[in-house]
Amino acid sequence: MQVKDTAMAGTLESSDAQVTVEPGTNGIELSIESSVINQFGRKIKATVLETLERLEVTDAKVKVVDKGALDCTLKARVEGAVFRASGYSEDEITAGKKLPWGGAIR
Protein backbone atom coordinates (compact mmCIF):
# COMPACT_ATOMS: atom_id res chain seq x y z
CA MET A 1 0.00 0.00 0.00
CA GLN A 2 1.41 3.38 -0.94
CA VAL A 3 1.35 6.27 1.53
CA LYS A 4 0.27 9.33 -0.47
CA ASP A 5 -0.57 11.93 2.21
CA THR A 6 -0.01 12.64 5.87
CA ALA A 7 -2.62 11.09 8.14
CA MET A 8 -3.14 10.45 11.83
CA ALA A 9 -5.09 7.99 13.95
CA GLY A 10 -5.56 7.76 17.68
CA THR A 11 -5.45 10.12 20.64
CA LEU A 12 -3.11 11.13 23.42
CA GLU A 13 -5.43 9.70 26.05
CA SER A 14 -4.24 7.12 28.55
CA SER A 15 -4.10 3.56 27.13
CA ASP A 16 -4.10 4.83 23.54
CA ALA A 17 -1.53 5.80 20.93
CA GLN A 18 -1.39 8.51 18.31
CA VAL A 19 0.13 7.34 15.04
CA THR A 20 1.13 9.74 12.27
CA VAL A 21 2.07 8.41 8.83
CA GLU A 22 3.50 10.45 5.99
CA PRO A 23 5.14 9.66 2.65
CA GLY A 24 8.77 8.65 2.73
CA THR A 25 11.43 7.71 0.21
CA ASN A 26 13.99 5.93 2.34
CA GLY A 27 12.22 2.82 3.63
CA ILE A 28 10.42 2.93 6.97
CA GLU A 29 11.55 5.75 9.24
CA LEU A 30 10.08 5.04 12.68
CA SER A 31 10.00 7.40 15.66
CA ILE A 32 8.55 6.24 18.99
CA GLU A 33 7.78 8.32 22.07
CA SER A 34 6.53 6.42 25.09
CA SER A 35 6.61 6.71 28.85
CA VAL A 36 7.17 2.94 28.93
CA ILE A 37 9.85 2.85 26.21
CA ASN A 38 12.36 1.14 28.54
CA GLN A 39 9.98 -1.71 29.35
CA PHE A 40 8.08 -2.13 26.07
CA GLY A 41 9.99 -0.21 23.39
CA ARG A 42 11.11 -3.31 21.49
CA LYS A 43 7.58 -4.75 21.50
CA ILE A 44 6.04 -1.46 20.34
CA LYS A 45 8.56 -1.25 17.51
CA ALA A 46 7.99 -4.87 16.50
CA THR A 47 4.20 -4.46 16.49
CA VAL A 48 4.30 -1.31 14.36
CA LEU A 49 6.81 -2.74 11.86
CA GLU A 50 4.92 -6.03 11.62
CA THR A 51 1.67 -4.18 10.89
CA LEU A 52 3.32 -2.01 8.23
CA GLU A 53 4.80 -5.13 6.63
CA ARG A 54 1.40 -6.85 6.50
CA LEU A 55 -0.06 -3.74 4.86
CA GLU A 56 2.83 -3.83 2.36
CA VAL A 57 4.02 -0.33 3.25
CA THR A 58 7.64 0.01 2.18
CA ASP A 59 8.31 3.77 2.28
CA ALA A 60 6.88 5.95 5.05
CA LYS A 61 7.73 8.15 7.97
CA VAL A 62 5.87 6.89 11.02
CA LYS A 63 5.64 8.61 14.39
CA VAL A 64 4.10 6.83 17.36
CA VAL A 65 3.25 8.64 20.60
CA ASP A 66 2.31 5.83 22.97
CA LYS A 67 0.33 6.33 26.15
CA GLY A 68 0.26 2.70 27.28
CA ALA A 69 -1.65 1.19 24.35
CA LEU A 70 -2.12 -2.55 24.02
CA ASP A 71 -0.83 -4.33 20.90
CA CYS A 72 -4.32 -4.52 19.39
CA THR A 73 -4.72 -0.77 19.80
CA LEU A 74 -1.33 -0.09 18.19
CA LYS A 75 -2.26 -2.30 15.23
CA ALA A 76 -5.60 -0.54 14.81
CA ARG A 77 -4.01 2.92 14.98
CA VAL A 78 -1.30 2.05 12.44
CA GLU A 79 -3.88 0.44 10.17
CA GLY A 80 -6.22 3.45 10.39
CA ALA A 81 -3.47 5.99 9.73
CA VAL A 82 -2.14 4.02 6.74
CA PHE A 83 -5.59 3.63 5.18
CA ARG A 84 -6.24 7.35 5.59
CA ALA A 85 -2.81 8.23 4.17
CA SER A 86 -3.21 5.90 1.19
CA GLY A 87 -6.14 7.85 -0.19
CA TYR A 88 -9.18 5.79 0.75
CA SER A 89 -12.10 8.21 0.87
CA GLU A 90 -15.63 7.77 2.17
CA ASP A 91 -16.94 8.16 -1.39
CA GLU A 92 -14.80 5.26 -2.62
CA ILE A 93 -15.85 3.09 0.30
CA THR A 94 -19.56 3.77 -0.24
CA ALA A 95 -19.06 3.18 -3.99
CA GLY A 96 -17.96 -0.36 -3.22
CA LYS A 97 -14.19 -0.04 -2.83
CA LYS A 98 -13.57 -2.09 0.25
CA LEU A 99 -10.92 -1.61 2.87
CA PRO A 100 -8.90 -4.79 3.38
CA TRP A 101 -9.81 -5.07 7.08
CA GLY A 102 -8.95 -8.38 8.61
CA GLY A 103 -7.25 -9.78 5.54
CA ALA A 104 -4.16 -7.63 5.91
CA ILE A 105 -4.01 -7.66 9.69
CA ARG A 106 -3.83 -10.93 11.57
N, C-alpha and C positions, 0 to 999 in steps of 0.2 A: 504494500500500500504506500502510495507516495504522499508525503506531507507537503501540502501546497501553501498553507497559511499558518498563522499563529493561532493557537486555540488553547483553552484552559478548561479543566474539569476539577471539581472538588472545592472544598472550603478550607479555611484555617481554623475550624472548630476542633475541639478535642476529639480524638479517635478518628480523624479524617486525614486526608492528604490533598494538597493542591498540586496538580500536575499541569505544567505548561509545555507545549510542544510547538516547535517552529521548524521551518525548513533548514536543512543543513547540507553541506557538501562534502564533509569529511568523516563519514561514518556516523556512529552514534556518539554524541557528546553529552554525557550525563552529569548533572549536578544535583547533589542531594544535601538538603538541610534537614536535620532532625535532632530533637533533644535526646533521642535514644540511639544516636549514631554509633556510639561505642559498643552498645549491646547488640544492636540489630542492623547495623549498616550494611554488612555483607549480604544479609537476607533481603533487605530492601532493594539493594542493587541487583541481586539475582532475580528477584521477582519482576522488577521493571524491565530488565534486559530480556528475560524469558518471554514476557508479554509482547514486547516489541518484535522479537523474533517470530513469534506465532502470527503476528499481524503482517509479517514480511516488510517491516520498516527497516530500511538500510541506511538512510541518511536523515538525521534529525538532531536538533538540539532539544534536550529534555531536561526540565528543571522540576525537581520534586521537593516540596516543602511538607515534611511529614509531621503530623501531630499525634502519633501513636496509632496509625491505621493498621488494621489487620491486612493480611495478604490479599484476601478477596476484595477489600476496599481499594487497595493499590492497583490491582488488576483492572477493576471497574473504572477507576479514574484514568489510568493510562489508556484503556480502550476508548473511553468517551472522548478524551482529548484528541487522540489520533483520528477517530472518525470525524470529529468536527474539523480538524485541520486538513483532512483529505478531501474536503469539499462536498460531503454528503449534506444535502439541504432537505428541509421538510417537504418541499415540493417534489423532489425526486423520490423520497420515501413514500409519500402518498400516491405517487404515480406508479408505484410498483417496484421501484429499485429497493431491494432489501439490504439491510445491514447484515453483515455476516455474524450476528450474535451467536455465541455458543459453538459455532463451527470453528472459529479461529481461536477461541479461548477455551482451554480445557482445565 
